[in-house]
Amino acid sequence: MTRPFDELTKSVGKPVLVRLKGDRTVRGLLASFDVHLNIILEDAEELSNGENQNIKEKYPRLMVRGDNIIFIAL
């Protein structure tokens, strides 16, 4: 059985898509995470919602608080 933190550990340095509360989506390289699921993304992009998901904003480094995360697509 695979544990969630094991999967996150394997995904460090790889691109992830993160859905947040407030109907927001960001993607970037997973740099690190902690037990509270706070994450740091590098080369992060906030995407507009809708079919095209255009880039709204770019961030060289972005910290996301874990309690704002709905899901992380690995």
Secondary structure, DSSP 8 states (H G I E B T S, - for coil): ---HHHHHHHHTTSEEEEEETTTEEEEEEEEEE-TT--EEEEEEEEE-SSSS--EEEEEEEEEE-GGGEEEEE-
